[in-house]
């Protein structure tokens, strides 16, 4: 008996959810099949840089919820926690290119990196200009060898800033450079209170004792830095945030965009308690809270836990952040 | 050992979360203490009807996430799953009244009804014009005697429509009448796959077997109609939606606003699968899908489950629905 979820056939989950999303979008999104990718149906037809991102499903609203004016032109969904194929990515790149080039935003996982790279090469051979921004913000996975830091919640900030830059009509090289600058100035750390349950399975992806947490967990349940005793929010959040401040070298007078991200089943009340602790920590150090997001933006199925992302901010980045965006998961008028 | 959550002292959860929300709002929200209530800090100062809602905490983003231009002027939070006091409500009414009267939007629970009623009487004695809209959409709790249907996710639709009507400058009696019409045309039904855990406690509020669900559950975990076998999404959602269609007498050619609401820990992928089933059911019956919301809007802490709300729609209601709104949890430009 699998753990209870709203499912028909687990193999159909991703496609059925996308069908639901497209129906709910009332014409704002369009689904392509064989291969599968999701496109913004906004009427804007400027010759401008377009943006494609994607990755394994199970992290919603990432990436499908960020398709729309001011952010992504297309999202390419894999199966749950599995990379999309290169052919899916190529189809999206072909579909959204308007002659000004396509930016690929890729989270740093072996499968995603490989498949997006193959897609970029195929597209380049077809004469489509392509640049790639790699997002690798997860400080817990930093090491001297191996695949490098994993890509997690900073992806939302990269997608927002690059989407705004593309909407302003900046050329591909500049949009890509902005994305790399945001990614380079972003670090995240997550803590899990409970593991996730994959659709159709009957156990959590990992088990934690009633009095321990997984500090530095990845968004697919990858092991973190260590298991630690459960503690109050103040202590848990300090342990997430202090290493980010140190890694980015943030000091008095600097400014940061803060994302407090729910990993799945953590309640909004708790996420605001987490945010309050982050804000207090930054204030105590004289670091400016430039902008913030609080909510489930990059989930790990129904994992209980949260991540904190800090992004070094400057006027250019904040100006782009404030530009209008109209997607399912992020919408604002020019601020 | 309590179940792990991001908490400092559980008694401080609600206030700390509100502090986090206000900090994240960057000046858009203002918190009042002694008594506790949350106010929109938007600069708009028209002489117009203002809206106050509230109720127990633990349902976020309801109500705090819906404070802002085009929706609520104030939210009055109680402790988790407990009504705010009449004095909190009175303070909010006094604070937001601009001489054109105040609309109270109240979910149908004994404590809330009583405390908002006392507040309305006190405010009226002070010369403030007050009207109340009672939201009682939960079909599972319909009975010939007792307190009547509980108020659940239709509250979001009532708050949105009344907020738009107030922003348009309609008089209090008309705003209240609109709210009553929306509430009368709205029915909801929820199913729980797992119970919730209260902050600081160590067990779920109710236990379900691995192969059963609570059909017709309330947003505080109140018992529903019966316990049923776990089933696929198609069957579960049909069992929620068909009684709503019947209760509202929706027939071919009618239109409905649909809210598919996550009760807490249910993933967005699943909610879109649920929505897909609702949309297919309506389409098969020739009922128009006028507008929709899919996401966690009225939660029951971290309960696993979902509710479906149908609201009978007409051009006036949809026009108000489409008006601009700028809150933490619901934002769009005029559609």
Contacts between the chains, C-beta under 8 A, distances in Angstrom:
chain1	res1	chain2	res2	distance
A	1	B	210	4.9
A	1	B	211	5.8
A	3	B	210	7.7
A	4	B	193	4.0
A	4	B	194	6.9
A	4	B	210	7.4
A	4	B	213	6.9
A	4	B	230	5.2
A	4	B	304	7.0
A	5	B	193	7.2
A	5	B	266	7.7
A	5	B	267	7.6
A	5	B	270	5.6
A	6	B	193	7.8
A	6	B	233	4.5
A	6	B	236	6.6
A	6	B	237	7.5
A	6	B	266	6.7
A	6	B	270	3.9
A	6	B	271	7.4
A	6	B	273	5.4
A	6	B	274	5.2
A	6	B	306	6.4
A	7	B	232	6.6
A	7	B	233	5.6
A	7	B	270	7.0
A	7	B	273	6.6
A	8	B	232	4.9
A	8	B	233	5.2
A	8	B	234	5.7
A	8	B	273	7.1
A	13	B	269	6.0
A	13	B	270	7.9
A	13	B	273	6.6
A	14	B	269	7.2
A	16	B	233	7.9
A	16	B	272	7.5
A	16	B	273	4.9
A	16	B	276	5.4
A	17	B	268	7.7
A	17	B	269	4.4
A	17	B	270	7.5
A	17	B	272	4.0
A	17	B	273	5.3
A	17	B	276	7.5
A	18	B	272	7.4
A	19	B	272	7.9
A	19	B	276	5.2
A	20	B	271	7.8
A	20	B	272	3.4
A	20	B	273	6.0
A	20	B	274	7.5
A	20	B	275	4.3
A	20	B	276	3.5
A	20	B	279	7.1
A	20	B	294	7.1
A	21	B	272	5.0
A	21	B	294	7.8
A	23	B	275	7.0
A	23	B	276	6.5
A	23	B	279	4.8
A	23	B	289	7.3
A	23	B	292	7.9
A	24	B	272	7.2
A	24	B	275	5.7
A	24	B	279	7.7
A	24	B	292	4.8
A	24	B	294	5.1
A	26	B	291	7.6
A	26	B	292	7.5
A	57	B	269	6.7
A	58	B	267	7.7
A	58	B	269	6.9
A	60	B	267	7.0
A	60	B	268	4.2
A	60	B	269	5.5
A	60	B	272	7.9
A	61	B	268	6.1
A	65	B	268	7.5
A	193	B	4	4.0
A	193	B	5	7.2
A	193	B	6	7.8
A	194	B	4	6.9
A	199	B	269	7.7
A	208	B	4	8.0
A	210	B	1	4.9
A	210	B	3	7.7
A	210	B	4	7.3
A	211	B	1	5.8
A	213	B	4	6.9
A	230	B	4	5.3
A	232	B	7	6.6
A	232	B	8	4.9
A	233	B	6	4.5
A	233	B	7	5.6
A	233	B	8	5.2
A	233	B	16	7.9
A	234	B	8	5.7
A	236	B	6	6.6
A	237	B	6	7.5
A	264	B	265	7.0
A	264	B	267	6.2
A	265	B	264	7.0
A	265	B	265	3.3
A	265	B	302	5.5
A	265	B	304	7.8
A	266	B	5	7.7
A	266	B	6	6.7
A	266	B	302	7.5
A	267	B	5	7.6
A	267	B	58	7.7
A	267	B	60	7.0
A	267	B	264	6.2
A	267	B	299	6.7
A	267	B	301	5.9
A	267	B	302	5.4
A	268	B	17	7.7
A	268	B	60	4.2
A	268	B	61	6.1
A	268	B	65	7.5
A	268	B	296	7.6
A	268	B	299	7.2
A	269	B	13	6.0
A	269	B	14	7.2
A	269	B	17	4.4
A	269	B	57	6.7
A	269	B	58	6.8
A	269	B	60	5.5
A	269	B	199	7.7
A	270	B	5	5.6
A	270	B	6	3.9
A	270	B	7	7.0
A	270	B	13	7.9
A	270	B	17	7.5
A	271	B	6	7.4
A	271	B	20	7.9
A	272	B	16	7.5
A	272	B	17	3.9
A	272	B	18	7.4
A	272	B	19	7.9
A	272	B	20	3.4
A	272	B	21	5.0
A	272	B	24	7.1
A	272	B	60	7.9
A	273	B	6	5.3
A	273	B	7	6.6
A	273	B	8	7.1
A	273	B	13	6.6
A	273	B	16	4.9
A	273	B	17	5.3
A	273	B	20	6.0
A	274	B	6	5.2
A	274	B	20	7.5
A	275	B	20	4.3
A	275	B	23	7.0
A	275	B	24	5.7
A	276	B	16	5.5
A	276	B	17	7.4
A	276	B	19	5.2
A	276	B	20	3.5
A	276	B	23	6.4
A	279	B	20	7.1
A	279	B	23	4.8
A	279	B	24	7.7
A	289	B	23	7.3
A	291	B	26	7.6
A	292	B	23	7.9
A	292	B	24	4.8
A	292	B	26	7.5
A	294	B	20	7.1
A	294	B	21	7.8
A	294	B	24	5.1
A	296	B	268	7.6
A	296	B	296	8.0
A	299	B	267	6.7
A	299	B	268	7.3
A	301	B	267	5.9
A	302	B	265	5.5
A	302	B	266	7.6
A	302	B	267	5.4
A	302	B	304	7.7
A	304	B	4	7.0
A	304	B	265	7.7
A	304	B	302	7.7
A	306	B	6	6.4
A	326	B	332	7.9
A	326	B	333	7.6
A	331	B	331	5.0
A	331	B	332	6.0
A	332	B	326	7.9
A	332	B	331	6.0
A	333	B	326	7.6
A	333	B	333	5.7
